[in-house]
Amino acid sequence: MTFEELELDDTLCRAVAEMGYDAPTSIQSLVIPPAMDGQDILASAPTGTGKTAAFLLPACQYLLDFPRTEPGATRVLILTPTRELALQVYEQACAITRFTDLVCGVITGGINYGTDRDTLSENLDILVATPGRLFEHIEKESADCRNIECLILDEADRMLDMGFSGIVGQIAAEARWRKQNMLFSATLEGPGVKYFARDILNEPVELEANPSRKEKAKTHQWYHLADDYAHKVALLKHILLNDIANAVVFVKTRERLQALKDTLMSEQINVAWLQGEMPQDKRNAALARFKAGEVPILLATDVAARGIDVPNVSHVINFDMPRKADIYVHRIGRTGRAGAKGTAISLIEAHDFEMVGKVSRYLGEPLKARYINGLRPKHKAPKVAAKKKSKVVKAVKVKKKKKKNGKKTG
């Protein structure tokens, strides 16, 4: 299938061709036809499979088919959980609409309110926003949602994790005259997303992409055992100095990130970094330096685990393991994107070893250990105790056993 066969406008087809897309991905092929028919969409797809274009293209097609007849406020609103993701969706919206007269804007936290007001004063066709900052403008009456015809929620599961469900519900209520809704999530499992969908969507088409082999991430994964923090740092330095084009290194706290940054830079290893409560201009500058290849290593807390779309990241390194297996999946999704090969390496101290088993079970495949000559651990992997069965389960088993024995003797 081609983009032309999806009956997209020539200007959109020309734009995606210049962006390097030669054919729709599986999620795009699934979403675009029903979305262009005006149906509500509830969809999930693995990271790096073209999800953003899957909702931008039908939204842009709608705006071209039904052009604005008079000046007014935003017509398509896209909500994203993080500033970085908002900026990336905005950049892609600008690229897709470059041969049209459609006007795109973005507002996020950390930006001057005056800049926001200038953006909101334009006749915006598409607005990309983070929920918190947009709601501030709604409360100040500097943002008008009454003209919104299409509401799109990107990474809805992440919005729930970050506690945005109430604000998103209020924004949706402000945009009550909308004609279409689309909700995208990494997974459709769990009651949270279903609850979100029930409140915001109207008889949605439920779509789950099964990416082709070409689209699937080819990420090689393994771990190195570390005796302690110093051993872990030594492992990291060895990995970073040997055959790595670029890498995103995940650290669990801002304090540990700062300590690691200082250690690496003292060893003449140049790094950029992203963390929570960082001024937006500094975030943007750090990401721009990494994207441009000026700095090969990006240190990040989990604020960067989703939404960072940097082509050709060769490695993701978990200096610290995350607290949940699904966060691990989102982290390693920064490499091996759109069918490219990637590598994910985890550095495991004894207190993190239980997470290796959790991640393996979540992925449905083993996570194996590797060793570096000269940096082998002195201690063996700790034994993870089997979980004790609950008293309720034990009681049921005893009861069943008694019944079985009773039948034999009777």
Disulfide bonds with the S-S distance in Angstrom:
none
